[in-house]
């Protein structure tokens, strides 16, 4: 008989796997070796094999979830250090983030509805490009399912962190500010962390986009979603 995993194992298990995944990614420098992706791929089978409920796993490693908000706040440090450049470009930056936020919400929702998704699923997909706490709150406010929104946010963040810079090279986008704004707008905190690893300035602009797009999405989603539903009705 399989021995059930003690919930207190979840914290050291998560930390060890993530540490090893970081070492692996640092050694081979392959985008596909994203530490978050590796941790998910390894931990989920362990939970299934040991018949450990997600609720038990989460209870044992809850402290990591509680550290998410301070971690997001910490991303404001490079933003503050680039404040003089941001002040000089704030009109352009706000415009870029606004357009990017609307495009991110409209594209995902429209594709979901076109593919036959219910309004509830479409509402869950709409906030996919903002950080998890905001996405879950937005989804709940427009009739979506917060858990599905959280899964979409993680998927989008990992995809952006893995393929974002490859796409930048293909499209020949050289400037750090442009790359950072794109990563923060589309791939939220996961993409921002990746951008900060590659370049400090890129991380600062990504942090700016992360926060600005989160605010814009929160304010505009209740108006954007009914409008898109009306177009597909």
C-alpha positions in Angstrom: 0.0 0.0 0.0 1.2 3.5 -0.9 2.1 5.7 2.1 0.2 8.9 2.0 2.5 12.0 1.9 2.5 14.0 5.1 1.3 17.5 4.3 4.4 18.9 6.1 6.6 17.3 3.4 5.1 19.6 0.8 7.1 22.7 1.7 10.6 21.1 1.7 9.6 19.0 -1.4 8.6 22.2 -3.3 11.7 24.1 -2.3 14.1 21.2 -3.2 12.5 20.6 -6.6 12.4 24.3 -7.4 16.1 24.7 -6.3 17.2 21.8 -8.5 15.1 23.1 -11.4 16.8 26.5 -11.1 20.3 24.8 -11.1 19.3 22.8 -14.2 18.0 25.9 -16.0 21.2 27.8 -15.1 23.4 25.1 -16.4 21.8 24.3 -19.7 20.2 27.8 -20.5 17.3 26.2 -22.4 14.1 28.2 -22.3 12.0 25.0 -22.0 13.7 24.3 -18.7 11.6 26.9 -16.9 11.8 26.2 -13.1 8.0 26.7 -12.6 7.2 24.3 -15.5 9.7 21.7 -14.2 8.2 21.9 -10.6 4.7 21.4 -12.0 5.7 18.4 -14.1 7.5 16.8 -11.2 5.2 17.6 -8.3 1.8 16.7 -9.9 2.8 13.0 -10.5 4.2 12.8 -7.0 0.8 13.9 -5.6 -1.0 11.5 -7.8 1.2 8.5 -7.0 1.0 9.2 -3.2 -2.8 9.9 -3.3 -2.2 13.3 -1.7 -5.0 15.8 -2.1 -4.2 19.2 -3.4 -5.8 20.8 -0.3 -3.3 18.9 1.9 -0.4 19.8 -0.3 -1.4 23.5 -0.3 -1.9 23.5 3.5 1.7 22.3 4.0 3.2 24.9 1.7 0.8 27.8 2.3 3.7 30.1 3.4 4.9 30.1 -0.2 1.5 31.4 -1.4 1.6 34.0 1.3 4.9 35.3 0.0 3.5 35.9 -3.5 2.3 39.4 -2.7 5.6 40.6 -1.1 7.4 39.1 -4.1 5.3 41.1 -6.5 5.9 44.3 -4.5 9.7 43.6 -4.7 9.4 43.9 -8.4 8.8 47.6 -7.9 12.5 48.1 -6.9 13.9 48.1 -10.4 10.8 50.1 -11.5 11.7 52.8 -8.9 15.3 52.9 -10.1 14.2 53.6 -13.7 11.6 56.1 -12.6 13.4 59.1 -14.3 13.0 57.4 -17.7 9.5 56.3 -17.1 8.4 59.8 -16.1 9.6 61.1 -19.5 7.6 58.5 -21.4 4.5 58.0 -19.2 2.0 58.9 -21.9 3.4 56.4 -24.3 3.7 53.8 -21.6 0.1 54.1 -20.4 -1.1 54.0 -24.0 0.9 50.8 -24.8 -0.4 49.1 -21.6 -4.0 50.1 -22.3 -3.9 48.8 -25.9 -2.1 45.6 -24.8 -4.6 44.9 -22.0 -7.6 45.4 -24.3 -6.0 43.1 -26.9 -5.1 40.4 -24.4 -8.7 40.4 -23.0 -10.5 40.6 -26.3 -8.4 38.0 -28.2 -8.6 35.2 -25.6 -12.3 35.8 -25.0 -13.2 36.0 -28.7 -11.3 32.8 -29.5 -12.9 31.0 -26.7 -16.4 32.0 -27.8 -15.6 31.3 -31.4 -14.5 27.8 -30.4 -17.8 27.2 -28.7 -17.0 27.9 -25.0 -19.7 28.9 -22.6 -19.8 32.5 -21.3 -18.6 31.2 -18.0 -15.5 29.7 -19.5 -14.9 32.7 -21.7 -15.1 35.0 -18.6 -12.6 32.7 -16.9 -10.2 33.1 -19.8 -10.5 36.9 -20.2 -8.1 37.9 -17.4 -5.4 35.4 -18.4 -2.7 37.9 -18.9 -2.7 39.5 -15.4 -1.2 38.2 -12.2 -3.2 35.5 -10.4 -4.9 37.4 -7.5 -6.2 40.0 -9.9 -7.2 37.5 -12.5 -9.2 35.4 -10.0 -11.0 38.6 -8.6 -11.8 39.8 -12.2 -13.1 36.4 -13.2 -15.3 36.2 -10.2 -16.7 39.7 -10.8 -17.8 38.9 -14.4 -19.2 35.4 -13.8 -16.1 33.3 -14.5 -14.5 30.5 -12.5 -11.5 31.8 -10.5 -9.8 28.3 -10.5 -9.8 28.1 -14.3 -8.5 31.7 -14.5 -5.6 30.8 -12.2 -4.7 27.8 -14.4 -4.8 30.0 -17.5 -2.6 32.6 -15.9 0.0 30.0 -15.0 -0.1 28.5 -18.5 0.2 31.9 -20.2 3.1 32.9 -17.9 5.1 29.8 -18.5 4.5 30.1 -22.3 5.7 33.7 -22.3 8.8 32.9 -20.1 9.7 30.0 -22.4 9.0 31.4 -25.9 8.9 35.2 -25.4 12.5 36.0 -26.0 12.7 33.6 -28.9 9.8 35.4 -30.5 11.5 38.8 -29.9 14.6 37.5 -31.8 12.4 36.3 -34.7 10.6 39.6 -34.8 13.9 41.5 -34.4 12.8 43.5 -31.4 16.1 44.7 -29.8 15.1 47.4 -27.2 14.9 46.3 -23.6 11.9 48.6 -22.9 9.8 47.1 -25.7 10.6 43.6 -24.6 9.9 44.4 -21.0 6.5 46.0 -21.8 5.5 43.0 -23.9 6.5 40.5 -21.3 4.7 42.3 -18.4 1.6 42.9 -20.5 1.2 39.3 -21.7 3.0 37.1 -19.2 2.5 39.0 -15.9 4.8 38.0 -12.9 6.3 34.8 -14.5 7.3 36.7 -17.6 8.6 39.7 -15.5 10.8 37.3 -13.4 12.2 36.0 -16.7 12.8 39.5 -18.1 14.5 40.6 -14.9 16.9 37.6 -15.1 17.9 38.6 -18.6 18.2 42.4 -18.2 17.7 44.8 -15.4 16.0 47.5 -17.5 13.8 45.0 -19.2 12.7 43.8 -15.8 11.8 47.3 -14.7 9.6 48.0 -17.7 8.0 44.5 -17.3 7.2 45.4 -13.7 5.6 48.6 -14.9 3.4 46.8 -17.4 2.5 44.1 -14.9 1.1 46.6 -12.5 -0.5 49.0 -15.0 -2.2 46.2 -17.0 -3.5 44.7 -13.8 -5.2 48.0 -12.9 -6.5 48.5 -16.5 -7.9 45.0 -16.7 -9.6 45.3 -13.3 -11.3 48.6 -14.4 -12.3 47.7 -18.0 -13.1 43.9 -17.8 -16.7 44.5 -16.6 -17.3 46.6 -19.7 -15.3 44.6 -22.2 -16.8 41.2 -21.5 -20.5 42.1 -22.1 -19.5 43.9 -25.3 -17.7 40.8 -26.6 -20.6 38.6 -25.6 -23.0 40.9 -27.5 -20.8 40.6 -30.6 -21.0 36.8 -30.5 -24.7 36.6 -29.6 
